[in-house]
Amino acid sequence: MKLSKIYDPREMNSYQFVATTGLVMTIVANLILLLLGKTVENFNALYLCWLVFFTLGTIANYNSKPEDHDHHHHH
């Protein structure tokens, strides 16, 4: 089990990369909402969505063989 597939963007698959980007954007949006004093109903559910998306991507990444070219690396 190669743990770098979880934290290294170069070894993440597209699903993990999208989930990580979505998480960062959600955090930024949440900070902006806090600064503006606004709330959006169920906004925090996005965190659960990104976690599930990342988890499924991680499972797919671990189950892929090194010779699989179904995913691309982000550099």
All heavy atoms as a GROMACS GRO file, in nm:
protein
  612
    1MET      N    1   0.084  -0.118   0.000
    1MET     CA    2   0.000   0.000   0.000
    1MET      C    3   0.089   0.124   0.000
    1MET      O    4   0.164   0.146   0.093
    1MET     CB    5  -0.088  -0.001   0.125
    1MET     CG    6  -0.226   0.044   0.098
    1MET     SD    7  -0.332   0.007   0.239
    1MET     CE    8  -0.390   0.168   0.272
    2LYS      N    9   0.080   0.200  -0.104
    2LYS     CA   10   0.164   0.317  -0.119
    2LYS      C   11   0.088   0.441  -0.071
    2LYS      O   12  -0.002   0.490  -0.138
    2LYS     CB   13   0.203   0.330  -0.267
    2LYS     CG   14   0.315   0.423  -0.292
    2LYS     CD   15   0.357   0.413  -0.438
    2LYS     CE   16   0.469   0.509  -0.466
    2LYS     NZ   17   0.505   0.509  -0.606
    3LEU      N   18   0.123   0.493   0.047
    3LEU     CA   19   0.050   0.604   0.106
    3LEU      C   20   0.061   0.734   0.026
    3LEU      O   21  -0.025   0.820   0.036
    3LEU     CB   22   0.098   0.628   0.250
    3LEU     CG   23   0.055   0.523   0.351
    3LEU    CD1   24   0.110   0.556   0.489
    3LEU    CD2   25  -0.095   0.508   0.355
    4SER      N   26   0.165   0.746  -0.055
    4SER     CA   27   0.180   0.868  -0.134
    4SER      C   28   0.066   0.884  -0.234
    4SER      O   29   0.041   0.993  -0.285
    4SER     CB   30   0.315   0.871  -0.205
    4SER     OG   31   0.327   0.761  -0.293
    5LYS      N   32  -0.008   0.776  -0.263
    5LYS     CA   33  -0.124   0.785  -0.352
    5LYS      C   34  -0.237   0.865  -0.288
    5LYS      O   35  -0.333   0.901  -0.354
    5LYS     CB   36  -0.176   0.646  -0.390
    5LYS     CG   37  -0.085   0.573  -0.488
    5LYS     CD   38  -0.150   0.446  -0.534
    5LYS     CE   39  -0.071   0.381  -0.645
    5LYS     NZ   40  -0.143   0.270  -0.706
    6ILE      N   41  -0.225   0.892  -0.159
    6ILE     CA   42  -0.327   0.969  -0.088
    6ILE      C   43  -0.291   1.117  -0.081
    6ILE      O   44  -0.376   1.203  -0.097
    6ILE     CB   45  -0.347   0.914   0.055
    6ILE    CG1   46  -0.402   0.772   0.048
    6ILE    CG2   47  -0.439   1.003   0.137
    6ILE    CD1   48  -0.415   0.704   0.182
    7TYR      N   49  -0.164   1.148  -0.059
    7TYR     CA   50  -0.127   1.287  -0.034
    7TYR      C   51  -0.044   1.353  -0.144
    7TYR      O   52  -0.031   1.475  -0.146
    7TYR     CB   53  -0.053   1.300   0.100
    7TYR     CG   54   0.079   1.226   0.105
    7TYR    CD1   55   0.194   1.283   0.053
    7TYR    CD2   56   0.088   1.099   0.161
    7TYR    CE1   57   0.314   1.216   0.056
    7TYR    CE2   58   0.208   1.031   0.165
    7TYR     CZ   59   0.321   1.090   0.113
    7TYR     OH   60   0.440   1.023   0.116
    8ASP      N   61   0.012   1.277  -0.236
    8ASP     CA   62   0.097   1.334  -0.340
    8ASP      C   63   0.014   1.358  -0.467
    8ASP      O   64  -0.030   1.262  -0.530
    8ASP     CB   65   0.213   1.240  -0.370
    8ASP     CG   66   0.315   1.298  -0.466
    8ASP    OD1   67   0.289   1.406  -0.525
    8ASP    OD2   68   0.422   1.237  -0.483
    9PRO      N   69  -0.008   1.484  -0.505
    9PRO     CA   70  -0.089   1.513  -0.624
    9PRO      C   71  -0.037   1.444  -0.751
    9PRO      O   72  -0.115   1.415  -0.841
    9PRO     CB   73  -0.081   1.665  -0.638
    9PRO     CG   74  -0.046   1.714  -0.504
    9PRO     CD   75   0.037   1.606  -0.439
   10ARG      N   76   0.093   1.417  -0.757
   10ARG     CA   77   0.149   1.351  -0.876
   10ARG      C   78   0.106   1.205  -0.886
   10ARG      O   79   0.113   1.146  -0.993
   10ARG     CB   80   0.302   1.360  -0.874
   10ARG     CG   81   0.352   1.504  -0.890
   10ARG     CD   82   0.499   1.510  -0.871
   10ARG     NE   83   0.526   1.470  -0.731
   10ARG     CZ   84   0.645   1.469  -0.675
   10ARG    NH1   85   0.750   1.503  -0.742
   10ARG    NH2   86   0.660   1.434  -0.548
   11GLU      N   87   0.062   1.147  -0.774
   11GLU     CA   88   0.022   1.007  -0.775
   11GLU      C   89  -0.129   0.989  -0.759
   11GLU      O   90  -0.178   0.877  -0.759
   11GLU     CB   91   0.096   0.931  -0.666
   11GLU     CG   92   0.245   0.928  -0.692
   11GLU     CD   93   0.316   0.823  -0.611
   11GLU    OE1   94   0.255   0.719  -0.582
   11GLU    OE2   95   0.433   0.846  -0.578
   12MET      N   96  -0.201   1.100  -0.745
   12MET     CA   97  -0.346   1.092  -0.734
   12MET      C   98  -0.407   1.068  -0.872
   12MET      O   99  -0.350   1.107  -0.974
   12MET     CB  100  -0.403   1.224  -0.680
   12MET     CG  101  -0.375   1.251  -0.537
   12MET     SD  102  -0.450   1.409  -0.492
   12MET     CE  103  -0.399   1.421  -0.323
   13ASN      N  104  -0.524   1.005  -0.873
   13ASN     CA  105  -0.596   0.994  -0.999
   13ASN      C  106  -0.687   1.116  -1.013
   13ASN      O  107  -0.691   1.203  -0.926
   13ASN     CB  108  -0.672   0.861  -1.009
   13ASN     CG  109  -0.779   0.844  -0.903
   13ASN    OD1  110  -0.824   0.940  -0.841
   13ASN    ND2  111  -0.821   0.721  -0.882
   14SER      N  112  -0.758   1.124  -1.122
   14SER     CA  113  -0.840   1.242  -1.151
   14SER      C  114  -0.947   1.265  -1.044
   14SER      O  115  -0.976   1.379  -1.008
   14SER     CB  116  -0.907   1.229  -1.288
   14SER     OG  117  -0.808   1.226  -1.387
   15TYR      N  118  -1.006   1.157  -0.994
   15TYR     CA  119  -1.111   1.171  -0.893
   15TYR      C  120  -1.056   1.233  -0.765
   15TYR      O  121  -1.118   1.322  -0.706
   15TYR     CB  122  -1.173   1.034  -0.862
   15TYR     CG  123  -1.236   0.970  -0.981
   15TYR    CD1  124  -1.176   0.862  -1.044
   15TYR    CD2  125  -1.355   1.019  -1.034
   15TYR    CE1  126  -1.233   0.803  -1.155
   15TYR    CE2  127  -1.413   0.961  -1.146
   15TYR     CZ  128  -1.352   0.852  -1.205
   15TYR     OH  129  -1.409   0.796  -1.315
   16GLN      N  130  -0.941   1.187  -0.722
   16GLN     CA  131  -0.879   1.242  -0.602
   16GLN      C  132  -0.841   1.388  -0.623
   16GLN      O  133  -0.859   1.471  -0.534
   16GLN     CB  134  -0.754   1.162  -0.565
   16GLN     CG  135  -0.781   1.022  -0.519
   16GLN     CD  136  -0.652   0.945  -0.505
   16GLN    OE1  137  -0.586   0.916  -0.605
   16GLN    NE2  138  -0.615   0.912  -0.383
   17PHE      N  139  -0.789   1.419  -0.740
   17PHE     CA  140  -0.747   1.556  -0.769
   17PHE      C  141  -0.867   1.651  -0.771
   17PHE      O  142  -0.862   1.760  -0.714
   17PHE     CB  143  -0.672   1.560  -0.903
   17PHE     CG  144  -0.596   1.687  -0.922
   17PHE    CD1  145  -0.473   1.706  -0.862
   17PHE    CD2  146  -0.647   1.789  -1.001
   17PHE    CE1  147  -0.402   1.825  -0.879
   17PHE    CE2  148  -0.577   1.907  -1.020
   17PHE     CZ  149  -0.454   1.925  -0.958
   18VAL      N  150  -0.977   1.608  -0.833
   18VAL     CA  151  -1.099   1.690  -0.837
   18VAL      C  152  -1.154   1.709  -0.696
   18VAL      O  153  -1.195   1.820  -0.658
   18VAL     CB  154  -1.204   1.628  -0.931
   18VAL    CG1  155  -1.340   1.692  -0.913
   18VAL    CG2  156  -1.160   1.639  -1.075
   19ALA      N  157  -1.154   1.603  -0.616
   19ALA     CA  158  -1.205   1.612  -0.479
   19ALA      C  159  -1.120   1.706  -0.396
   19ALA      O  160  -1.174   1.786  -0.318
   19ALA     CB  161  -1.210   1.473  -0.416
   20THR      N  162  -0.989   1.700  -0.411
   20THR     CA  163  -0.900   1.787  -0.336
   20THR      C  164  -0.920   1.933  -0.377
   20THR      O  165  -0.929   2.022  -0.292
   20THR     CB  166  -0.753   1.746  -0.358
   20THR    OG1  167  -0.738   1.610  -0.319
   20THR    CG2  168  -0.658   1.832  -0.278
   21THR      N  169  -0.930   1.956  -0.507
   21THR     CA  170  -0.955   2.092  -0.556
   21THR      C  171  -1.091   2.142  -0.506
   21THR      O  172  -1.103   2.257  -0.461
   21THR     CB  173  -0.951   2.095  -0.710
   21THR    OG1  174  -0.824   2.046  -0.753
   21THR    CG2  175  -0.972   2.236  -0.763
   22GLY      N  176  -1.191   2.057  -0.511
   22GLY     CA  177  -1.324   2.093  -0.462
   22GLY      C  178  -1.322   2.125  -0.314
   22GLY      O  179  -1.388   2.220  -0.269
   23LEU      N  180  -1.246   2.049  -0.237
   23LEU     CA  181  -1.236   2.075  -0.094
   23LEU      C  182  -1.173   2.212  -0.067
   23LEU      O  183  -1.223   2.289   0.014
   23LEU     CB  184  -1.155   1.965  -0.026
   23LEU     CG  185  -1.128   1.984   0.123
   23LEU    CD1  186  -1.259   1.981   0.202
   23LEU    CD2  187  -1.032   1.879   0.173
   24VAL      N  188  -1.065   2.240  -0.137
   24VAL     CA  189  -0.999   2.370  -0.119
   24VAL      C  190  -1.094   2.485  -0.157
   24VAL      O  191  -1.105   2.584  -0.083
   24VAL     CB  192  -0.869   2.377  -0.202
   24VAL    CG1  193  -0.812   2.519  -0.205
   24VAL    CG2  194  -0.766   2.278  -0.148
   25MET      N  195  -1.163   2.470  -0.268
   25MET     CA  196  -1.257   2.575  -0.311
   25MET      C  197  -1.373   2.589  -0.213
   25MET      O  198  -1.421   2.701  -0.188
   25MET     CB  199  -1.309   2.545  -0.452
   25MET     CG  200  -1.202   2.546  -0.558
   25MET     SD  201  -1.107   2.700  -0.562
   25MET     CE  202  -1.229   2.810  -0.628
   26THR      N  203  -1.418   2.479  -0.155
   26THR     CA  204  -1.526   2.483  -0.057
   26THR      C  205  -1.480   2.555   0.070
   26THR      O  206  -1.554   2.635   0.127
   26THR     CB  207  -1.575   2.341  -0.024
   26THR    OG1  208  -1.622   2.280  -0.145
   26THR    CG2  209  -1.688   2.342   0.077
   27ILE      N  210  -1.357   2.528   0.112
   27ILE     CA  211  -1.303   2.596   0.230
   27ILE      C  212  -1.294   2.746   0.205
   27ILE      O  213  -1.334   2.827   0.290
   27ILE     CB  214  -1.165   2.538   0.269
   27ILE    CG1  215  -1.182   2.396   0.323
   27ILE    CG2  216  -1.094   2.627   0.370
   27ILE    CD1  217  -1.052   2.319   0.340
   28VAL      N  218  -1.244   2.784   0.087
   28VAL     CA  219  -1.234   2.927   0.053
   28VAL      C  220  -1.374   2.990   0.050
   28VAL      O  221  -1.394   3.099   0.105
   28VAL     CB  222  -1.161   2.946  -0.083
   28VAL    CG1  223  -1.172   3.090  -0.130
   28VAL    CG2  224  -1.015   2.904  -0.071
   29ALA      N  225  -1.469   2.924  -0.013
   29ALA     CA  226  -1.606   2.976  -0.018
   29ALA      C  227  -1.665   2.988   0.121
   29ALA      O  228  -1.734   3.086   0.153
   29ALA     CB  229  -1.693   2.886  -0.106
   30ASN      N  230  -1.636   2.890   0.207
   30ASN     CA  231  -1.687   2.894   0.344
   30ASN      C  232  -1.628   3.012   0.420
   30ASN      O  233  -1.699   3.080   0.496
   30ASN     CB  234  -1.655   2.763   0.414
   30ASN     CG  235  -1.757   2.723   0.516
   30ASN    OD1  236  -1.851   2.797   0.546
   30ASN    ND2  237  -1.742   2.606   0.572
   31LEU      N  238  -1.500   3.039   0.400
   31LEU     CA  239  -1.437   3.155   0.464
   31LEU      C  240  -1.498   3.286   0.416
   31LEU      O  241  -1.521   3.378   0.495
   31LEU     CB  242  -1.286   3.154   0.438
   31LEU     CG  243  -1.206   3.045   0.510
   31LEU    CD1  244  -1.062   3.043   0.462
   31LEU    CD2  245  -1.213   3.064   0.661
   32ILE      N  246  -1.524   3.294   0.286
   32ILE     CA  247  -1.587   3.415   0.231
   32ILE      C  248  -1.727   3.433   0.292
   32ILE      O  249  -1.764   3.545   0.331
   32ILE     CB  250  -1.593   3.408   0.077
   32ILE    CG1  251  -1.452   3.419   0.020
   32ILE    CG2  252  -1.683   3.518   0.022
   32ILE    CD1  253  -1.442   3.388  -0.129
   33LEU      N  254  -1.802   3.325   0.301
   33LEU     CA  255  -1.935   3.332   0.362
   33LEU      C  256  -1.926   3.377   0.508
   33LEU      O  257  -2.008   3.458   0.554
   33LEU     CB  258  -2.006   3.197   0.353
   33LEU     CG  259  -2.056   3.157   0.216
   33LEU    CD1  260  -2.104   3.012   0.217
   33LEU    CD2  261  -2.170   3.250   0.170
   34LEU      N  262  -1.827   3.326   0.579
   34LEU     CA  263  -1.809   3.368   0.719
   34LEU      C  264  -1.776   3.516   0.728
   34LEU      O  265  -1.830   3.587   0.814
   34LEU     CB  266  -1.697   3.286   0.785
   34LEU     CG  267  -1.732   3.146   0.830
   34LEU    CD1  268  -1.606   3.070   0.874
   34LEU    CD2  269  -1.833   3.150   0.943
   35LEU      N  270  -1.688   3.564   0.641
   35LEU     CA  271  -1.652   3.706   0.641
   35LEU      C  272  -1.770   3.795   0.608
   35LEU      O  273  -1.783   3.906   0.662
   35LEU     CB  274  -1.538   3.732   0.542
   35LEU     CG  275  -1.401   3.679   0.581
   35LEU    CD1  276  -1.302   3.696   0.467
   35LEU    CD2  277  -1.350   3.750   0.706
   36LEU      N  278  -1.858   3.748   0.521
   36LEU     CA  279  -1.976   3.825   0.482
   36LEU      C  280  -2.092   3.807   0.580
   36LEU      O  281  -2.193   3.877   0.569
   36LEU     CB  282  -2.022   3.785   0.342
   36LEU     CG  283  -1.924   3.815   0.227
   36LEU    CD1  284  -1.979   3.760   0.097
   36LEU    CD2  285  -1.898   3.965   0.216
   37GLY      N  286  -2.077   3.713   0.672
   37GLY     CA  287  -2.183   3.687   0.767
   37GLY      C  288  -2.303   3.618   0.704
   37GLY      O  289  -2.415   3.632   0.753
   38LYS      N  290  -2.281   3.547   0.598
   38LYS     CA  291  -2.390   3.478   0.526
   38LYS      C  292  -2.384   3.329   0.556
   38LYS      O  293  -2.280   3.275   0.590
   38LYS     CB  294  -2.377   3.498   0.375
   38LYS     CG  295  -2.369   3.641   0.330
   38LYS     CD  296  -2.505   3.697   0.313
   38LYS     CE  297  -2.492   3.839   0.256
   38LYS     NZ  298  -2.616   3.904   0.246
   39THR      N  299  -2.495   3.264   0.539
   39THR     CA  300  -2.500   3.119   0.550
   39THR      C  301  -2.576   3.062   0.432
   39THR      O  302  -2.663   3.128   0.375
   39THR     CB  303  -2.570   3.073   0.680
   39THR    OG1  304  -2.702   3.125   0.682
   39THR    CG2  305  -2.495   3.119   0.804
   40VAL      N  306  -2.541   2.943   0.395
   40VAL     CA  307  -2.610   2.870   0.289
   40VAL      C  308  -2.654   2.738   0.351
   40VAL      O  309  -2.571   2.664   0.406
   40VAL     CB  310  -2.519   2.846   0.167
   40VAL    CG1  311  -2.588   2.760   0.063
   40VAL    CG2  312  -2.474   2.978   0.107
   41GLU      N  313  -2.782   2.709   0.342
   41GLU     CA  314  -2.834   2.587   0.401
   41GLU      C  315  -2.768   2.465   0.338
   41GLU      O  316  -2.751   2.457   0.216
   41GLU     CB  317  -2.986   2.581   0.378
   41GLU     CG  318  -3.054   2.470   0.453
   41GLU     CD  319  -3.205   2.472   0.438
   41GLU    OE1  320  -3.261   2.580   0.410
   41GLU    OE2  321  -3.264   2.366   0.455
   42ASN      N  322  -2.726   2.373   0.422
   42ASN     CA  323  -2.662   2.247   0.382
   42ASN      C  324  -2.528   2.266   0.310
   42ASN      O  325  -2.481   2.174   0.244
   42ASN     CB  326  -2.756   2.163   0.294
   42ASN     CG  327  -2.880   2.120   0.368
   42ASN    OD1  328  -2.875   2.091   0.487
   42ASN    ND2  329  -2.992   2.118   0.300
   43PHE      N  330  -2.467   2.382   0.322
   43PHE     CA  331  -2.338   2.406   0.256
   43PHE      C  332  -2.232   2.308   0.305
   43PHE      O  333  -2.150   2.260   0.227
   43PHE     CB  334  -2.292   2.550   0.281
   43PHE     CG  335  -2.168   2.588   0.205
   43PHE    CD1  336  -2.175   2.625   0.072
   43PHE    CD2  337  -2.044   2.585   0.266
   43PHE    CE1  338  -2.061   2.660   0.001
   43PHE    CE2  339  -1.929   2.618   0.196
   43PHE     CZ  340  -1.938   2.657   0.063
   44ASN      N  341  -2.236   2.277   0.433
   44ASN     CA  342  -2.134   2.188   0.490
   44ASN      C  343  -2.146   2.045   0.439
   44ASN      O  344  -2.053   1.965   0.456
   44ASN     CB  345  -2.140   2.191   0.643
   44ASN     CG  346  -2.089   2.324   0.697
   44ASN    OD1  347  -2.008   2.390   0.634
   44ASN    ND2  348  -2.139   2.363   0.812
   45ALA      N  349  -2.256   2.012   0.374
   45ALA     CA  350  -2.270   1.879   0.314
   45ALA      C  351  -2.168   1.859   0.202
   45ALA      O  352  -2.135   1.745   0.168
   45ALA     CB  353  -2.411   1.860   0.261
   46LEU      N  354  -2.117   1.968   0.147
   46LEU     CA  355  -2.014   1.957   0.043
   46LEU      C  356  -1.890   1.885   0.095
   46LEU      O  357  -1.825   1.812   0.021
   46LEU     CB  358  -1.976   2.095  -0.010
   46LEU     CG  359  -2.073   2.159  -0.107
   46LEU    CD1  360  -2.032   2.302  -0.134
   46LEU    CD2  361  -2.077   2.080  -0.236
   47TYR      N  362  -1.857   1.908   0.222
   47TYR     CA  363  -1.739   1.842   0.280
   47TYR      C  364  -1.755   1.690   0.275
   47TYR      O  365  -1.661   1.618   0.242
   47TYR     CB  366  -1.714   1.890   0.423
   47TYR     CG  367  -1.672   2.035   0.428
   47TYR    CD1  368  -1.759   2.133   0.476
   47TYR    CD2  369  -1.546   2.074   0.385
   47TYR    CE1  370  -1.721   2.266   0.480
   47TYR    CE2  371  -1.507   2.207   0.389
   47TYR     CZ  372  -1.595   2.302   0.437
   47TYR     OH  373  -1.556   2.434   0.440
   48LEU      N  374  -1.873   1.642   0.308
   48LEU     CA  375  -1.900   1.498   0.303
   48LEU      C  376  -1.892   1.448   0.158
   48LEU      O  377  -1.835   1.341   0.132
   48LEU     CB  378  -2.037   1.466   0.362
   48LEU     CG  379  -2.079   1.320   0.358
   48LEU    CD1  380  -1.981   1.233   0.437
   48LEU    CD2  381  -2.220   1.305   0.411
   49CYS      N  382  -1.946   1.525   0.064
   49CYS     CA  383  -1.940   1.486  -0.078
   49CYS      C  384  -1.796   1.474  -0.125
   49CYS      O  385  -1.760   1.377  -0.192
   49CYS     CB  386  -2.014   1.588  -0.164
   49CYS     SG  387  -2.192   1.588  -0.137
   50TRP      N  388  -1.711   1.571  -0.091
   50TRP     CA  389  -1.571   1.567  -0.133
   50TRP      C  390  -1.499   1.450  -0.068
   50TRP      O  391  -1.414   1.385  -0.130
   50TRP     CB  392  -1.498   1.697  -0.103
   50TRP     CG  393  -1.550   1.812  -0.182
   50TRP    CD1  394  -1.588   1.934  -0.132
   50TRP    CD2  395  -1.572   1.820  -0.324
   50TRP    NE1  396  -1.632   2.014  -0.235
   50TRP    CE2  397  -1.623   1.947  -0.353
   50TRP    CE3  398  -1.554   1.730  -0.429
   50TRP    CZ2  399  -1.655   1.988  -0.482
   50TRP    CZ3  400  -1.587   1.770  -0.558
   50TRP    CH2  401  -1.636   1.897  -0.583
   51LEU      N  402  -1.531   1.421   0.058
   51LEU     CA  403  -1.469   1.309   0.127
   51LEU      C  404  -1.505   1.176   0.060
   51LEU      O  405  -1.419   1.091   0.036
   51LEU     CB  406  -1.511   1.307   0.274
   51LEU     CG  407  -1.460   1.188   0.355
   51LEU    CD1  408  -1.308   1.193   0.369
   51LEU    CD2  409  -1.526   1.185   0.491
   52VAL      N  410  -1.632   1.158   0.028
   52VAL     CA  411  -1.676   1.036  -0.039
   52VAL      C  412  -1.610   1.024  -0.177
   52VAL      O  413  -1.560   0.918  -0.215
   52VAL     CB  414  -1.830   1.031  -0.050
   52VAL    CG1  415  -1.876   0.919  -0.141
   52VAL    CG2  416  -1.891   1.018   0.089
   53PHE      N  417  -1.608   1.134  -0.252
   53PHE     CA  418  -1.548   1.135  -0.385
   53PHE      C  419  -1.399   1.100  -0.376
   53PHE      O  420  -1.348   1.019  -0.455
   53PHE     CB  421  -1.569   1.274  -0.447
   53PHE     CG  422  -1.565   1.276  -0.597
   53PHE    CD1  423  -1.661   1.212  -0.672
   53PHE    CD2  424  -1.465   1.346  -0.663
   53PHE    CE1  425  -1.658   1.216  -0.811
   53PHE    CE2  426  -1.461   1.350  -0.802
   53PHE     CZ  427  -1.557   1.285  -0.875
   54PHE      N  428  -1.329   1.158  -0.278
   54PHE     CA  429  -1.187   1.131  -0.260
   54PHE      C  430  -1.165   0.985  -0.220
   54PHE      O  431  -1.073   0.919  -0.270
   54PHE     CB  432  -1.127   1.224  -0.154
   54PHE     CG  433  -0.978   1.212  -0.142
   54PHE    CD1  434  -0.894   1.284  -0.226
   54PHE    CD2  435  -0.921   1.128  -0.047
   54PHE    CE1  436  -0.756   1.272  -0.216
   54PHE    CE2  437  -0.784   1.115  -0.036
   54PHE     CZ  438  -0.702   1.187  -0.121
   55THR      N  439  -1.248   0.936  -0.130
   55THR     CA  440  -1.235   0.798  -0.083
   55THR      C  441  -1.255   0.698  -0.197
   55THR      O  442  -1.177   0.603  -0.212
   55THR     CB  443  -1.335   0.769   0.031
   55THR    OG1  444  -1.310   0.862   0.138
   55THR    CG2  445  -1.322   0.628   0.083
   56LEU      N  446  -1.357   0.720  -0.278
   56LEU     CA  447  -1.381   0.631  -0.392
   56LEU      C  448  -1.266   0.640  -0.492
   56LEU      O  449  -1.224   0.538  -0.549
   56LEU     CB  450  -1.514   0.664  -0.458
   56LEU     CG  451  -1.639   0.635  -0.374
   56LEU    CD1  452  -1.765   0.684  -0.445
   56LEU    CD2  453  -1.649   0.488  -0.339
   57GLY      N  454  -1.214   0.760  -0.514
   57GLY     CA  455  -1.098   0.776  -0.602
   57GLY      C  456  -0.975   0.706  -0.548
   57GLY      O  457  -0.898   0.647  -0.624
   58THR      N  458  -0.957   0.711  -0.416
   58THR     CA  459  -0.843   0.645  -0.354
   58THR      C  460  -0.854   0.493  -0.370
   58THR      O  461  -0.756   0.426  -0.401
   58THR     CB  462  -0.834   0.682  -0.205
   58THR    OG1  463  -0.818   0.824  -0.195
   58THR    CG2  464  -0.715   0.615  -0.138
   59ILE      N  465  -0.974   0.440  -0.350
   59ILE     CA  466  -0.995   0.296  -0.368
   59ILE      C  467  -0.963   0.257  -0.512
   59ILE      O  468  -0.894   0.158  -0.537
   59ILE     CB  469  -1.138   0.257  -0.330
   59ILE    CG1  470  -1.158   0.273  -0.178
   59ILE    CG2  471  -1.171   0.115  -0.374
   59ILE    CD1  472  -1.302   0.265  -0.132
   60ALA      N  473  -1.011   0.336  -0.607
   60ALA     CA  474  -0.984   0.308  -0.748
   60ALA      C  475  -0.833   0.317  -0.776
   60ALA      O  476  -0.778   0.236  -0.851
   60ALA     CB  477  -1.060   0.405  -0.837
   61ASN      N  478  -0.766   0.414  -0.715
   61ASN     CA  479  -0.623   0.433  -0.736
   61ASN      C  480  -0.544   0.314  -0.681
   61ASN      O  481  -0.451   0.265  -0.745
   61ASN     CB  482  -0.578   0.563  -0.670
   61ASN     CG  483  -0.444   0.613  -0.722
   61ASN    OD1  484  -0.381   0.550  -0.806
   61ASN    ND2  485  -0.400   0.725  -0.671
   62TYR      N  486  -0.582   0.265  -0.564
   62TYR     CA  487  -0.513   0.150  -0.506
   62TYR      C  488  -0.539   0.022  -0.584
   62TYR      O  489  -0.456  -0.067  -0.588
   62TYR     CB  490  -0.550   0.131  -0.360
   62TYR     CG  491  -0.468   0.216  -0.267
   62TYR    CD1  492  -0.527   0.312  -0.186
   62TYR    CD2  493  -0.329   0.201  -0.260
   62TYR    CE1  494  -0.451   0.390  -0.102
   62TYR    CE2  495  -0.253   0.279  -0.177
   62TYR     CZ  496  -0.314   0.374  -0.097
   62TYR     OH  497  -0.238   0.452  -0.015
   63ASN      N  498  -0.657   0.011  -0.644
   63ASN     CA  499  -0.691  -0.110  -0.719
   63ASN      C  500  -0.638  -0.110  -0.861
   63ASN      O  501  -0.643  -0.212  -0.929
   63ASN     CB  502  -0.843  -0.130  -0.721
   63ASN     CG  503  -0.894  -0.172  -0.585
   63ASN    OD1  504  -0.824  -0.234  -0.506
   63ASN    ND2  505  -1.017  -0.137  -0.556
   64SER      N  506  -0.587   0.005  -0.907
   64SER     CA  507  -0.532   0.011  -1.043
   64SER      C  508  -0.393  -0.049  -1.045
   64SER      O  509  -0.318  -0.041  -0.948
   64SER     CB  510  -0.528   0.154  -1.094
   64SER     OG  511  -0.433   0.229  -1.024
   65LYS      N  512  -0.360  -0.110  -1.156
   65LYS     CA  513  -0.227  -0.167  -1.172
   65LYS      C  514  -0.135  -0.059  -1.227
   65LYS      O  515  -0.178   0.031  -1.297
   65LYS     CB  516  -0.234  -0.286  -1.268
   65LYS     CG  517  -0.317  -0.400  -1.214
   65LYS     CD  518  -0.326  -0.511  -1.317
   65LYS     CE  519  -0.415  -0.623  -1.269
   65LYS     NZ  520  -0.555  -0.589  -1.269
   66PRO      N  521  -0.006  -0.066  -1.197
   66PRO     CA  522   0.087   0.036  -1.248
   66PRO      C  523   0.084   0.050  -1.400
   66PRO      O  524   0.106   0.158  -1.452
   66PRO     CB  525   0.225  -0.013  -1.201
   66PRO     CG  526   0.197  -0.102  -1.086
   66PRO     CD  527   0.060  -0.163  -1.112
   67GLU      N  528   0.054  -0.058  -1.472
   67GLU     CA  529   0.050  -0.048  -1.617
   67GLU      C  530  -0.082   0.006  -1.670
   67GLU      O  531  -0.096   0.031  -1.789
   67GLU     CB  532   0.081  -0.184  -1.682
   67GLU     CG  533  -0.019  -0.292  -1.651
   67GLU     CD  534   0.015  -0.371  -1.524
   67GLU    OE1  535   0.114  -0.340  -1.455
   67GLU    OE2  536  -0.060  -0.465  -1.495
   68ASP      N  537  -0.182   0.026  -1.581
   68ASP     CA  538  -0.308   0.085  -1.623
   68ASP      C  539  -0.286   0.230  -1.664
   68ASP      O  540  -0.225   0.306  -1.591
   68ASP     CB  541  -0.413   0.082  -1.511
   68ASP     CG  542  -0.471  -0.056  -1.489
   68ASP    OD1  543  -0.444  -0.145  -1.574
   68ASP    OD2  544  -0.541  -0.075  -1.390
   69HIS      N  545  -0.337   0.268  -1.778
   69HIS     CA  546  -0.323   0.405  -1.824
   69HIS      C  547  -0.458   0.475  -1.828
   69HIS      O  548  -0.480   0.566  -1.906
   69HIS     CB  549  -0.256   0.408  -1.962
   69HIS     CG  550  -0.117   0.355  -1.960
   69HIS    ND1  551  -0.013   0.420  -1.896
   69HIS    CD2  552  -0.064   0.242  -2.010
   69HIS    CE1  553   0.096   0.350  -1.909
   69HIS    NE2  554   0.069   0.240  -1.978
   70ASP      N  555  -0.551   0.430  -1.741
   70ASP     CA  556  -0.684   0.488  -1.736
   70ASP      C  557  -0.686   0.624  -1.668
   70ASP      O  558  -0.778   0.700  -1.682
   70ASP     CB  559  -0.779   0.396  -1.662
   70ASP     CG  560  -0.800   0.264  -1.735
   70ASP    OD1  561  -0.774   0.262  -1.857
   70ASP    OD2  562  -0.840   0.166  -1.670
   71HIS      N  563  -0.583   0.655  -1.592
   71HIS     CA  564  -0.578   0.784  -1.522
   71HIS      C  565  -0.455   0.860  -1.568
   71HIS      O  566  -0.363   0.805  -1.626
   71HIS     CB  567  -0.577   0.762  -1.371
   71HIS     CG  568  -0.455   0.692  -1.322
   71HIS    ND1  569  -0.439   0.556  -1.329
   71HIS    CD2  570  -0.344   0.741  -1.264
   71HIS    CE1  571  -0.322   0.524  -1.280
   71HIS    NE2  572  -0.261   0.633  -1.239
   72HIS      N  573  -0.455   0.988  -1.540
   72HIS     CA  574  -0.338   1.067  -1.576
   72HIS      C  575  -0.287   1.135  -1.451
   72HIS      O  576  -0.358   1.156  -1.355
   72HIS     CB  577  -0.370   1.169  -1.685
   72HIS     CG  578  -0.474   1.268  -1.646
   72HIS    ND1  579  -0.609   1.241  -1.654
   72HIS    CD2  580  -0.464   1.394  -1.600
   72HIS    CE1  581  -0.677   1.347  -1.613
   72HIS    NE2  582  -0.592   1.440  -1.580
   73HIS      N  583  -0.159   1.164  -1.452
   73HIS     CA  584  -0.097   1.228  -1.339
   73HIS      C  585  -0.096   1.380  -1.357
   73HIS      O  586  -0.085   1.430  -1.467
   73HIS     CB  587   0.047   1.179  -1.321
   73HIS     CG  588   0.052   1.033  -1.289
   73HIS    ND1  589   0.034   0.987  -1.161
   73HIS    CD2  590   0.069   0.924  -1.366
   73HIS    CE1  591   0.041   0.855  -1.161
   73HIS    NE2  592   0.064   0.815  -1.284
   74HIS      N  593  -0.107   1.449  -1.247
   74HIS     CA  594  -0.106   1.596  -1.250
   74HIS      C  595   0.031   1.642  -1.204
   74HIS      O  596   0.080   1.602  -1.100
   74HIS     CB  597  -0.214   1.650  -1.154
   74HIS     CG  598  -0.350   1.603  -1.192
   74HIS    ND1  599  -0.428   1.670  -1.282
   74HIS    CD2  600  -0.421   1.494  -1.155
   74HIS    CE1  601  -0.542   1.605  -1.296
   74HIS    NE2  602  -0.540   1.497  -1.220
   75HIS      N  603   0.093   1.725  -1.284
   75HIS     CA  604   0.228   1.774  -1.251
   75HIS      C  605   0.225   1.922  -1.231
   75HIS      O  606   0.153   1.994  -1.287
   75HIS     CB  607   0.327   1.741  -1.362
   75HIS     CG  608   0.336   1.592  -1.386
   75HIS    ND1  609   0.414   1.511  -1.308
   75HIS    CD2  610   0.274   1.511  -1.474
   75HIS    CE1  611   0.402   1.386  -1.351
   75HIS    NE2  612   0.317   1.385  -1.451
   0.00000   0.00000   0.00000
